[in-house]
Amino acid sequence: MFRCIMVGLDGSSESRAAAEWAAREAKLRDLPLRLVHVWAPVPEPMAQAPLLGTETLQHWSERIPREAADGVRSRHPGVDVTVVQLNGLPGDVLVDVARDAELLVLGSRGLSGIGGFMVGSVGQAVIARTEAPVVLVRSGEQAADEHAMDPAGIPSAATRFRPVLLGLDTHSPDDTVVAFAFEEAARRDASLRVLHAWNPPPYTIYGLSDHASLYDELAREQAADLTEALRPWRQKYPAVEVIEASRAGSAADQLVSSSRYASLVVVGRRIRRSRFGVHIGPVAHAVLHHAVAPVAVVAHA
């Protein structure tokens, strides 16, 4: 595999934000950055229409990626930036190129359609079919958004990174997902906040006093399970500060709520090869749609 960061580019504000995030990540990893511009073919009569004439086609296929690459180079000196221009269905092409990438970065909507703009359905399909980690970046994302406020309460990219947030299921923790989160925290010299959500027994929601001690015991057991699951990782990454949070309730809701204080949210996606549509998983799906910070979806067996 050729180690690089790849980002889907189409000239939209979403893809520009993704390219900026990808450039910062490439610098952290000391890897080259590839801007992948996919042009979906259009029928010949439509290509010759007044709104889609030769100049417009040339604009989309040449000018946008060239100007985007020039801009990224100027704002991120030292990052090796190249453009890859490909024809085909954007969803299929991005899945194919991701096989050669260490990380694929997309805007908050995925590439699609006649004009090459981004729509959510294709982005979800790419995430569901790609086995390389995929990071989703929202339009308007700025470098300062990933950092703590400065002492005056002003956004700054010169302060420490906010924590990396990892959603962890202690019953089936996957090494690939956990390692990705620890590595991202280590690169940023940031703390890693690990959130484990669990469902309390139905009787506890009524606050029955007879079951209060059982609830407390269950909470202690869940917290102990989280500590035990992270023990070998603390030893492997002694320089990473780990903050454990074991809470009753919805994992998706808690990750979305905590994302406003994170520089990156990391969730897992089980690889499912099915002919019946795409599958991301309910937690990852909810986080992708509602999290404030960039979201990394890490596929695992």
Salt bridges, closest charged atoms under 4 A:
GLU14 OE2 - ARG109 NH2 2.25
GLU20 OE2 - ARG75 NH2 2.66
GLU20 OE1 - HIS76 NE2 2.79
GLU25 OE2 - ARG29 NE 2.71
GLU25 OE1 - ARG188 NH2 2.80
GLU67 OE2 - ARG63 NE 2.70
ASP70 OD1 - ARG73 NH1 3.09
ASP92 OD1 - ARG129 NH1 3.09
ASP96 OD1 - ARG99 NH1 2.64
GLU102 OE1 - ARG3 NE 2.77
GLU102 OE2 - ARG29 NH1 2.80
GLU131 OE2 - ARG273 NH2 2.54
GLU146 OE2 - ARG24 NH2 2.79
ASP174 OD1 - HIS300 ND1 3.62
GLU184 OE2 - ARG29 NH2 2.77
GLU184 OE2 - ARG187 NH1 2.50
GLU184 OE1 - ARG188 NH1 2.58
GLU228 OE1 - ARG231 NH2 2.88
GLU244 OE2 - ARG234 NH2 2.94
